[in-house]
Amino acid sequence: MRTIKSLVTTVGTTTLLACSCWVLAQEPDVTERQEDDRTIREYRYQGQLYAIEILPEEGGAYTLVDHEGDGDFERETNGSTEIPQWLQEDD
């Protein structure tokens, strides 16, 4: 969500623009659960699941990420849980 507050003033032939801008941080909804020998975190934004982080008790953690919004999750060992561009386009 973005909030922009601005004031435009014209003085002669010069237009002055004063802008106070606030960009509210976009935060995903994170659901965490324990499943057998691993912790699973699901990342959603605006109700859309876009990343699943798998944290096993033994072995390396990995992330499943939907980069395109098509439900095709790709496994990444250093996956980002940042909100993807395809979800931010509706803001």
QUILIN-V499735 format. One record per pair of residues at least 6 apart in sequence whose C-alpha atoms are under 6 Angstrom apart, sorted by the first residue. I is the first residue (numbers start at 1). GAP is how many residues later the second one is. D is the distance in Angstrom with one decimal. If there is no record, write none. Layout:
((I:GAP:D) (I:GAP:D))
This chain:
((1:23:6.0) (2:21:4.9) (2:22:5.8) (3:19:5.5) (4:17:4.8) (5:15:5.5) (5:16:6.0) (6:12:5.8) (6:13:4.3) (7:10:6.0) (7:11:5.2) (8:8:5.8) (8:9:4.7) (9:6:5.8) (9:7:5.2) (28:16:5.4) (28:17:4.9) (29:14:5.8) (29:15:5.1) (30:12:5.6) (30:13:4.8) (31:10:5.5) (31:11:5.2) (32:8:5.7) (32:9:4.4) (33:6:5.8) (33:7:5.4) (37:20:5.7) (38:17:5.4) (38:18:4.0) (38:19:5.5) (39:16:5.0) (40:13:5.7) (40:14:4.9) (41:11:5.7) (41:12:5.0) (42:10:4.6) (43:6:5.9) (43:8:5.1) (44:6:5.9) (50:15:5.9) (50:16:5.1) (51:13:5.5) (51:14:4.5) (52:11:5.6) (52:12:5.0) (53:10:4.3) (54:7:5.7) (54:8:5.4) (54:9:6.0) (55:6:4.6) (62:14:5.8) (62:15:4.4) (63:12:5.8) (63:13:5.3) (63:16:5.2) (64:9:5.3) (64:10:5.2) (64:11:4.5) (65:8:4.9) (65:9:5.3) (66:6:5.6) (66:7:4.4))
